[in-house]
Amino acid sequence: MPLTGKLGRECRQFIASAAREGRPFFLNLFTSTTHVPFTCDYPYYKLFTPENYRGESKFIMTKLATPCEIVDKQQRGSDYFDVPQIINLYDSCVRQFDDEVGKIVDFIEQSGLSENTLIVIYSDHGADFFETGCWGQGNTLLGKDPSGRIPLVMKGPGMPKGVKFEPVCRAVDVMPTLLGWLKLDVPEHLPGTNLMPYILENRSPNLYAYQETGIWLGKVPGLHPEQILYPNIVELLDIPDQQAGTLVINAKYYPTVIQAKSRSIQDERWKLICIATHRGPVYQLYDLETDAYRDVASEFPEIYARLQAQLAIHLKADPYWNPAPATPSAA
């Protein structure tokens, strides 16, 4: 059960302490409110669920209460899950998160800190609800992959109000943008782009966004039939420090994990995916405006070549990348 309310109260207590003492603060508050298995507090979990619903996913996404269940169920398709009800649970989680954010923002304003406090709301990833055949996040990158879309809301002095910034931007742009917002120099070695000039004029910075898959906990639906897979989860993970108990990837499997990842690059219309298969990398191209889940690599060779050159910049920087002849997908 996410500790959304408890974390919100602790956050407000921290802000209150800083306000009383007149000291500046930086606080990064992470909640898992909107994360699988999408469970939230009363009365939120009942807000979107029909009163006559009697299925297994009334309070939590079906049978995902333990790590073993999660590993098993990630390999299941949409026919196994009650997808409409899972979306109801997700909506409930979003509502609870929104309400908690509202309490924090109101508290900042009531504490007299709103004129010198920057508020940034963001996420580490989006969520797949079987748009690409699987659930979770960062599994396949196919098409208009929902896991690659994250919210980014910024509020504070000097930030224009009511601007909906549509162009492609990346997580690495957040830090240089905040430095630009504060009118501080952005170090040359820092990755990312200061978006402030573009936000103020609401124009596109024409960026390429890079993405790669995470670690699957099983053979998820939607993978390429010849996709390189990770080792079994039991072998893959290790606990080098028994006292700390932190799970990490076993060092001997690290090259395999890196080589198995799918990678992608995209601009505001086009997205190119590089899929790691046993016969070498397979590339697929998607037109995100007209047909977001159909591979059109053979139809647009110039766009394919342009994005492949951009993606190659990232691939060459990875010491474990072991390329083979690159071809568009025939699948």
C-alpha positions as CSV (number, residue, x, y, z in Angstrom):
1,M,0.0,0.0,0.0
2,P,1.5,3.4,-1.0
3,L,2.1,5.7,2.0
4,T,0.8,8.7,0.0
5,G,-0.9,10.4,2.9
6,K,2.0,9.8,5.4
7,L,4.6,11.0,2.9
8,G,2.5,14.1,2.2
9,R,2.3,14.9,5.9
10,E,6.0,14.4,6.4
11,C,6.7,16.7,3.4
12,R,4.5,19.5,4.8
13,Q,6.2,19.1,8.2
14,F,9.6,19.5,6.6
15,I,8.4,22.6,4.7
16,A,7.0,24.0,7.9
17,S,10.2,23.5,9.7
18,A,12.2,25.3,6.9
19,A,9.7,28.2,6.9
20,R,10.0,28.7,10.7
21,E,13.7,28.7,10.5
22,G,13.9,30.8,7.4
23,R,16.3,28.4,5.7
24,P,16.3,27.4,2.0
25,F,15.5,23.8,1.2
26,F,15.6,21.3,-1.6
27,L,13.2,18.4,-1.3
28,N,12.6,15.5,-3.7
29,L,9.4,13.6,-2.7
30,F,8.9,10.2,-4.4
31,T,5.6,8.3,-4.1
32,S,4.6,5.1,-5.7
33,T,0.9,6.0,-5.7
34,T,0.4,5.5,-9.4
35,H,2.6,2.4,-9.7
36,V,1.6,-1.2,-10.3
37,P,-0.4,-2.8,-8.7
38,F,-2.5,0.4,-8.5
39,T,-3.8,0.3,-5.0
40,C,-4.8,3.4,-3.0
41,D,-6.6,4.5,0.2
42,Y,-10.3,4.7,0.9
43,P,-12.4,6.3,-0.5
44,Y,-10.2,6.7,-3.6
45,Y,-10.2,3.0,-4.7
46,K,-14.0,3.1,-5.1
47,L,-14.3,6.4,-7.0
48,F,-14.3,4.9,-10.5
49,T,-15.2,1.3,-9.8
50,P,-18.8,0.4,-10.6
51,E,-20.8,-0.4,-7.4
52,N,-21.8,-3.8,-8.7
53,Y,-18.2,-4.9,-9.6
54,R,-17.3,-8.2,-8.0
55,G,-14.1,-9.2,-9.8
56,E,-10.7,-10.0,-8.4
57,S,-9.3,-6.5,-9.1
58,K,-11.7,-4.5,-6.9
59,F,-8.9,-3.2,-4.7
60,I,-5.7,-4.1,-6.5
61,M,-4.5,-5.3,-9.9
62,T,-5.2,-9.0,-10.1
63,K,-2.8,-11.2,-8.0
64,L,0.2,-8.9,-8.0
65,A,0.7,-8.7,-4.2
66,T,4.1,-10.6,-4.1
67,P,7.3,-10.5,-6.3
68,C,6.6,-14.1,-7.4
69,E,3.2,-13.2,-8.7
70,I,4.5,-10.1,-10.5
71,V,7.2,-12.3,-12.3
72,D,4.6,-14.8,-13.4
73,K,1.9,-12.3,-14.4
74,Q,4.2,-10.0,-16.5
75,Q,4.2,-12.8,-19.1
76,R,0.4,-12.7,-19.4
77,G,-1.6,-10.9,-22.1
78,S,-4.6,-8.6,-21.8
79,D,-7.1,-11.6,-21.9
80,Y,-5.9,-12.6,-18.4
81,F,-6.6,-9.2,-16.8
82,D,-9.7,-7.1,-16.3
83,V,-8.2,-4.2,-18.1
84,P,-11.2,-1.7,-17.7
85,Q,-11.2,-2.2,-14.0
86,I,-7.4,-1.9,-13.8
87,I,-7.7,1.5,-15.5
88,N,-10.4,2.4,-13.0
89,L,-7.9,1.6,-10.2
90,Y,-5.2,3.7,-12.0
91,D,-7.5,6.6,-12.3
92,S,-8.2,6.4,-8.5
93,C,-4.5,6.4,-7.8
94,V,-4.0,9.5,-10.0
95,R,-6.8,11.2,-8.1
96,Q,-5.2,10.5,-4.7
97,F,-1.8,11.7,-6.0
98,D,-3.4,14.9,-7.4
99,D,-5.1,15.6,-4.1
100,E,-1.9,15.1,-2.1
101,V,0.0,17.4,-4.5
102,G,-2.8,20.0,-4.0
103,K,-2.4,19.9,-0.2
104,I,1.4,20.4,-0.6
105,V,1.0,23.3,-3.0
106,D,-1.7,24.9,-0.8
107,F,0.6,24.5,2.2
108,I,3.5,26.2,0.4
109,E,1.2,29.2,-0.4
110,Q,-0.2,29.4,3.1
111,S,3.4,29.4,4.5
112,G,4.2,32.5,2.5
113,L,6.8,30.6,0.3
114,S,5.1,30.6,-3.1
115,E,7.0,33.6,-4.4
116,N,10.4,32.0,-3.9
117,T,9.7,28.3,-4.3
118,L,10.0,26.2,-7.5
119,I,7.6,23.3,-7.7
120,V,8.3,20.5,-10.3
121,I,6.0,17.5,-10.7
122,Y,7.5,14.7,-12.7
123,S,7.6,10.9,-13.1
124,D,10.2,8.3,-13.8
125,H,8.1,6.6,-16.5
126,G,4.6,6.1,-17.8
127,A,2.5,3.0,-17.8
128,D,1.6,0.4,-20.4
129,F,-1.9,-0.9,-20.5
130,F,-1.5,-3.4,-23.2
131,E,-1.2,-0.8,-26.0
132,T,1.9,-2.8,-27.2
133,G,0.7,-6.2,-26.0
134,C,2.0,-6.0,-22.4
135,W,1.7,-4.2,-19.2
136,G,4.3,-2.5,-17.0
137,Q,6.8,0.0,-18.3
138,G,9.8,0.1,-20.7
139,N,9.2,-3.4,-22.1
140,T,9.2,-3.1,-25.9
141,L,9.3,0.6,-26.9
142,L,7.0,-0.3,-29.8
143,G,5.3,2.6,-31.5
144,K,3.8,5.4,-29.4
145,D,5.0,3.6,-26.2
146,P,3.1,5.0,-23.2
147,S,5.9,4.2,-20.8
148,G,8.1,6.8,-22.5
149,R,5.7,9.6,-21.8
150,I,6.1,11.3,-18.4
151,P,4.3,14.2,-16.8
152,L,6.3,17.4,-16.3
153,V,4.6,20.3,-14.5
154,M,6.5,23.4,-13.4
155,K,5.2,26.2,-11.2
156,G,7.0,29.1,-9.6
157,P,8.0,32.8,-10.0
158,G,9.0,33.6,-13.6
159,M,7.3,30.6,-15.1
160,P,4.6,31.6,-17.6
161,K,1.1,30.4,-16.6
162,G,-1.2,28.3,-18.7
163,V,1.5,27.1,-21.2
164,K,1.0,23.6,-22.6
165,F,4.4,22.7,-24.0
166,E,3.9,20.1,-26.7
167,P,7.3,19.6,-28.3
168,V,9.5,16.6,-27.5
169,C,11.7,17.1,-24.4
170,R,13.6,14.7,-22.2
171,A,14.2,13.9,-18.5
172,V,17.8,15.1,-19.0
173,D,16.4,18.5,-19.8
174,V,14.9,19.1,-16.4
175,M,18.1,20.1,-14.6
176,P,19.4,22.6,-17.2
177,T,15.9,24.0,-17.4
178,L,15.8,24.6,-13.6
179,L,19.2,26.2,-13.7
180,G,18.0,28.4,-16.5
181,W,14.9,29.2,-14.6
182,L,17.1,30.3,-11.7
183,K,19.3,32.3,-14.1
184,L,22.3,30.2,-13.2
185,D,25.0,29.1,-15.6
186,V,24.4,25.6,-17.1
187,P,27.7,23.6,-17.1
188,E,28.9,22.7,-20.5
189,H,29.4,19.1,-19.6
190,L,25.8,18.7,-18.4
191,P,23.6,16.7,-20.7
192,G,20.3,18.1,-21.8
193,T,18.9,21.4,-23.0
194,N,17.7,24.5,-21.1
195,L,14.1,24.6,-22.2
196,M,13.3,28.0,-20.7
197,P,13.8,30.1,-23.8
198,Y,11.5,27.7,-25.7
199,I,8.9,27.6,-23.0
200,L,8.7,31.4,-22.8
201,E,8.1,31.6,-26.6
202,N,6.3,28.2,-26.8
203,R,8.4,27.0,-29.7
204,S,10.1,23.7,-30.4
205,P,13.7,23.1,-29.5
206,N,13.7,20.3,-32.1
207,L,15.2,17.6,-29.9
208,Y,15.8,13.9,-30.3
209,A,14.7,11.8,-27.3
210,Y,16.5,8.6,-26.5
211,Q,15.0,5.7,-24.6
212,E,15.9,2.1,-23.7
213,T,14.1,-0.8,-22.2
214,G,14.3,-1.8,-18.5
215,I,14.7,-5.3,-17.2
216,W,11.8,-7.6,-17.9
217,L,10.8,-10.1,-15.2
218,G,9.8,-12.7,-17.8
219,K,9.2,-13.1,-21.5
220,V,6.7,-10.3,-21.9
221,P,4.1,-10.3,-24.8
222,G,5.1,-8.2,-27.8
223,L,8.9,-9.1,-27.9
224,H,10.5,-9.8,-31.2
225,P,10.5,-13.6,-31.8
226,E,14.3,-13.6,-32.0
227,Q,14.8,-11.1,-29.2
228,I,17.8,-11.6,-26.9
229,L,16.4,-12.4,-23.5
230,Y,17.8,-11.7,-20.0
231,P,18.9,-14.7,-17.8
232,N,16.4,-16.1,-15.4
233,I,15.5,-13.5,-12.7
234,V,16.8,-15.8,-9.9
235,E,20.2,-15.9,-11.6
236,L,20.2,-12.3,-12.8
237,L,19.8,-10.6,-9.4
238,D,22.3,-10.7,-6.6
239,I,22.6,-9.3,-3.0
240,P,26.3,-8.4,-2.6
241,D,25.8,-6.7,0.7
242,Q,23.8,-9.0,2.9
243,Q,23.4,-6.4,5.6
244,A,22.0,-3.8,3.3
245,G,19.9,-6.3,1.4
246,T,20.0,-4.3,-1.9
247,L,19.2,-6.2,-5.1
248,V,21.5,-5.6,-8.0
249,I,22.3,-7.2,-11.3
250,N,24.9,-10.0,-11.0
251,A,28.1,-8.5,-12.4
252,K,28.7,-11.4,-14.8
253,Y,25.4,-10.8,-16.5
254,Y,25.8,-7.1,-17.0
255,P,27.1,-7.3,-20.6
256,T,24.2,-9.6,-21.5
257,V,21.6,-7.2,-20.0
258,I,23.1,-4.2,-21.9
259,Q,23.2,-6.2,-25.2
260,A,19.6,-7.4,-24.7
261,K,18.1,-3.9,-24.3
262,S,16.0,-2.4,-27.1
263,R,16.9,1.3,-27.8
264,S,15.0,4.1,-29.6
265,I,15.3,7.6,-30.8
266,Q,12.5,9.9,-31.8
267,D,11.6,13.4,-32.8
268,E,8.2,15.0,-32.8
269,R,6.8,12.7,-35.6
270,W,9.2,9.8,-36.2
271,K,10.5,7.0,-33.9
272,L,13.2,4.5,-34.7
273,I,13.6,1.4,-32.6
274,C,16.7,-0.9,-32.5
275,I,15.7,-4.4,-31.3
276,A,18.5,-6.7,-30.1
277,T,18.1,-10.1,-31.7
278,H,20.3,-13.2,-32.1
279,R,20.8,-12.3,-35.8
280,G,21.8,-8.8,-35.1
281,P,20.0,-5.5,-34.5
282,V,16.6,-5.1,-36.2
283,Y,15.3,-1.7,-36.8
284,Q,11.6,-0.5,-37.0
285,L,10.4,2.9,-37.9
286,Y,7.0,4.4,-36.7
287,D,5.1,7.5,-37.9
288,L,3.7,8.7,-34.6
289,E,1.2,11.1,-36.3
290,T,-0.5,8.8,-38.8
291,D,0.1,5.1,-37.8
292,A,1.9,4.9,-34.5
293,Y,2.1,1.0,-34.3
294,R,3.0,0.0,-37.9
295,D,6.6,-0.4,-39.0
296,V,7.1,1.9,-42.0
297,A,10.9,1.6,-42.3
298,S,10.9,0.4,-45.9
299,E,8.6,3.3,-47.0
300,F,10.7,6.2,-45.7
301,P,14.4,5.3,-46.3
302,E,15.7,8.9,-45.8
303,I,14.0,9.3,-42.4
304,Y,15.2,5.9,-41.5
305,A,18.8,6.8,-42.3
306,R,18.6,10.1,-40.4
307,L,17.3,8.6,-37.2
308,Q,19.6,5.7,-37.4
309,A,22.6,8.1,-37.5
310,Q,21.2,9.8,-34.4
311,L,20.7,6.6,-32.6
312,A,24.2,5.4,-33.5
313,I,25.6,8.3,-31.4
314,H,24.1,6.7,-28.3
315,L,24.9,3.1,-29.3
316,K,28.6,3.8,-30.0
317,A,29.0,5.4,-26.5
318,D,28.0,2.1,-24.9
319,P,31.1,-0.1,-24.3
320,Y,29.0,-3.3,-24.3
321,W,27.2,-2.5,-27.6
322,N,28.2,-5.2,-30.2
323,P,26.6,-4.3,-33.5
324,A,26.0,-6.5,-36.5
325,P,24.8,-5.5,-39.9
326,A,21.8,-3.2,-39.5
327,T,18.6,-3.9,-41.5
328,P,15.0,-2.7,-41.4
329,S,12.6,-5.1,-39.8
330,A,11.0,-7.7,-42.0
331,A,8.5,-8.6,-39.2
